[in-house]
């Protein structure tokens, strides 16, 4: 999917909501455990109930790997289901990969070609030749961890390097890499005070923003400096939507939670 | 496996060789493609031929994920084969994972419990709460990316932070984390000049050292400052061993290459 198609979708749905599909079998409604593939069934019902309110889905790959081959099969079925039934949706493999060149190419092929995700999250620590293999794929997006929403995000990301904090070095350096137009950046909603400085460095790139909902981030705070004329934001919520209710009505309740966020987004986009 | 068992194995085999099992179906001997599971068959023959010369095997997970469910099954078979037939061997999932707390726990369970690896490589960018979930597992090792062997390793890892270069901050900060005794560190063989300073910070921890062989690193240079009284090194070679020959005799040739390195290691250990 190219950038303009994503922007069109945001404008049509009046939403920049990304829903995290982080499936934990100990948290899903118990009646689903009788299904042949409970993970996929959970995802399918959530997707059917929320696809008109969200522009992106983001399975965190850890939750699938944790179930071994069954998890991997559920991931394949989930991405195929989205791509077949809702091809307008932007799909993100939240994998946080990154390795030396020939190995990153392997990860890129796995997620971009075989699974056909539109985007993958990548860790920057190993630098240019660990990220460029992902950037080489046309109409695919590489979402670089920049300033993350967790407590440990302050351990290294905000350390002062000679010119600026590390996360700003990551932003600036990444813009010099080949095919930097295919970059997006992960910036946690729990750090709204940093969005102004980040937008000074990357005024147009999309930012993937986790951390609203269960992690406590504030949508308005993020939008104040994060929003661009093309929106430029994908704001993710996982637990507060997908685990909103633990009964046969879980998908309906998830829809209601997604609707609340979409309506808030619509107001912000119209403003 | 605990630290002492690893040290015992090094002393018995007079080797600190780790062999990287990075299986690429375009590079393996063509006769193996007729097998039901060519990846596993390739690994099995390599392991049978080299297990007495190596103390560790390190499958890079990217190479398995690239083949989807088939790759994942081959990985399971490979780790089970090692654990069943050569239980003394130290096994490393070269996965370079790292995510927020509850997600890192998922990855840890997948690799430490379900697959039963002894160790996993982890990226430090997200800090304390992304790494401690791995450290919580007893008799399992978390190998933190510190100073990597690739060109891009110089993009951020050697940036000067207020007190020292970033990789040294990573080392020092990680020592303050809970269960830091379960840490090891990835330090590329292509950076032998840094080993002295690294050993000043972590005099006893094991270092996993990629980059000898195909990547050009020098074993003696690494050992000069890297070696401790317990050895303290696991030196990895992948391509120069496993792809030493592309014929029916590939495992025999791999054994010869491994033997050369083991003999060099034996000389160094005796010195």
HADDOCK unambig.tbl for C-alpha pairs under 7 A between the chains (distance, minus, plus):
assign (segid A and resid 62 and name CA) (segid B and resid 103 and name CA) 6.17 0.50 0.50
assign (segid A and resid 62 and name CA) (segid B and resid 106 and name CA) 5.73 0.50 0.50
assign (segid A and resid 62 and name CA) (segid B and resid 107 and name CA) 5.39 0.50 0.50
assign (segid A and resid 63 and name CA) (segid B and resid 106 and name CA) 6.11 0.50 0.50
assign (segid A and resid 65 and name CA) (segid B and resid 110 and name CA) 6.28 0.50 0.50
assign (segid A and resid 66 and name CA) (segid B and resid 106 and name CA) 5.53 0.50 0.50
assign (segid A and resid 66 and name CA) (segid B and resid 107 and name CA) 6.17 0.50 0.50
assign (segid A and resid 66 and name CA) (segid B and resid 109 and name CA) 6.48 0.50 0.50
assign (segid A and resid 66 and name CA) (segid B and resid 110 and name CA) 4.45 0.50 0.50
assign (segid A and resid 69 and name CA) (segid B and resid 69 and name CA) 6.20 0.50 0.50
assign (segid A and resid 69 and name CA) (segid B and resid 72 and name CA) 6.52 0.50 0.50
assign (segid A and resid 69 and name CA) (segid B and resid 73 and name CA) 6.97 0.50 0.50
assign (segid A and resid 72 and name CA) (segid B and resid 69 and name CA) 6.51 0.50 0.50
assign (segid A and resid 73 and name CA) (segid B and resid 69 and name CA) 6.94 0.50 0.50
assign (segid A and resid 96 and name CA) (segid B and resid 97 and name CA) 6.82 0.50 0.50
assign (segid A and resid 97 and name CA) (segid B and resid 96 and name CA) 6.81 0.50 0.50
assign (segid A and resid 97 and name CA) (segid B and resid 97 and name CA) 6.67 0.50 0.50
assign (segid A and resid 100 and name CA) (segid B and resid 150 and name CA) 6.08 0.50 0.50
assign (segid A and resid 103 and name CA) (segid B and resid 62 and name CA) 6.15 0.50 0.50
assign (segid A and resid 106 and name CA) (segid B and resid 62 and name CA) 5.71 0.50 0.50
assign (segid A and resid 106 and name CA) (segid B and resid 63 and name CA) 6.10 0.50 0.50
assign (segid A and resid 106 and name CA) (segid B and resid 66 and name CA) 5.53 0.50 0.50
assign (segid A and resid 107 and name CA) (segid B and resid 62 and name CA) 5.38 0.50 0.50
assign (segid A and resid 107 and name CA) (segid B and resid 66 and name CA) 6.17 0.50 0.50
assign (segid A and resid 109 and name CA) (segid B and resid 66 and name CA) 6.46 0.50 0.50
assign (segid A and resid 110 and name CA) (segid B and resid 65 and name CA) 6.27 0.50 0.50
assign (segid A and resid 110 and name CA) (segid B and resid 66 and name CA) 4.45 0.50 0.50
assign (segid A and resid 125 and name CA) (segid B and resid 125 and name CA) 6.23 0.50 0.50
assign (segid A and resid 125 and name CA) (segid B and resid 156 and name CA) 6.48 0.50 0.50
assign (segid A and resid 125 and name CA) (segid B and resid 157 and name CA) 6.85 0.50 0.50
assign (segid A and resid 126 and name CA) (segid B and resid 148 and name CA) 6.82 0.50 0.50
assign (segid A and resid 126 and name CA) (segid B and resid 152 and name CA) 5.63 0.50 0.50
assign (segid A and resid 126 and name CA) (segid B and resid 153 and name CA) 4.85 0.50 0.50
assign (segid A and resid 127 and name CA) (segid B and resid 152 and name CA) 4.10 0.50 0.50
assign (segid A and resid 127 and name CA) (segid B and resid 153 and name CA) 5.59 0.50 0.50
assign (segid A and resid 127 and name CA) (segid B and resid 155 and name CA) 5.29 0.50 0.50
assign (segid A and resid 127 and name CA) (segid B and resid 156 and name CA) 6.59 0.50 0.50
assign (segid A and resid 128 and name CA) (segid B and resid 152 and name CA) 4.75 0.50 0.50
assign (segid A and resid 128 and name CA) (segid B and resid 155 and name CA) 6.99 0.50 0.50
assign (segid A and resid 129 and name CA) (segid B and resid 151 and name CA) 6.78 0.50 0.50
assign (segid A and resid 129 and name CA) (segid B and resid 152 and name CA) 5.32 0.50 0.50
assign (segid A and resid 130 and name CA) (segid B and resid 152 and name CA) 6.86 0.50 0.50
assign (segid A and resid 148 and name CA) (segid B and resid 126 and name CA) 6.82 0.50 0.50
assign (segid A and resid 150 and name CA) (segid B and resid 100 and name CA) 6.07 0.50 0.50
assign (segid A and resid 151 and name CA) (segid B and resid 129 and name CA) 6.78 0.50 0.50
assign (segid A and resid 152 and name CA) (segid B and resid 126 and name CA) 5.63 0.50 0.50
assign (segid A and resid 152 and name CA) (segid B and resid 127 and name CA) 4.09 0.50 0.50
assign (segid A and resid 152 and name CA) (segid B and resid 128 and name CA) 4.75 0.50 0.50
assign (segid A and resid 152 and name CA) (segid B and resid 129 and name CA) 5.30 0.50 0.50
assign (segid A and resid 152 and name CA) (segid B and resid 130 and name CA) 6.84 0.50 0.50
assign (segid A and resid 153 and name CA) (segid B and resid 126 and name CA) 4.85 0.50 0.50
assign (segid A and resid 153 and name CA) (segid B and resid 127 and name CA) 5.58 0.50 0.50
assign (segid A and resid 155 and name CA) (segid B and resid 127 and name CA) 5.27 0.50 0.50
assign (segid A and resid 155 and name CA) (segid B and resid 128 and name CA) 6.97 0.50 0.50
assign (segid A and resid 156 and name CA) (segid B and resid 125 and name CA) 6.47 0.50 0.50
assign (segid A and resid 156 and name CA) (segid B and resid 127 and name CA) 6.58 0.50 0.50
assign (segid A and resid 157 and name CA) (segid B and resid 125 and name CA) 6.84 0.50 0.50
assign (segid A and resid 159 and name CA) (segid B and resid 161 and name CA) 6.13 0.50 0.50
assign (segid A and resid 160 and name CA) (segid B and resid 161 and name CA) 5.27 0.50 0.50
assign (segid A and resid 160 and name CA) (segid B and resid 162 and name CA) 6.16 0.50 0.50
assign (segid A and resid 161 and name CA) (segid B and resid 159 and name CA) 6.14 0.50 0.50
assign (segid A and resid 161 and name CA) (segid B and resid 160 and name CA) 5.29 0.50 0.50
assign (segid A and resid 161 and name CA) (segid B and resid 161 and name CA) 4.46 0.50 0.50
assign (segid A and resid 161 and name CA) (segid B and resid 162 and name CA) 6.81 0.50 0.50
assign (segid A and resid 162 and name CA) (segid B and resid 160 and name CA) 6.16 0.50 0.50
assign (segid A and resid 162 and name CA) (segid B and resid 161 and name CA) 6.80 0.50 0.50
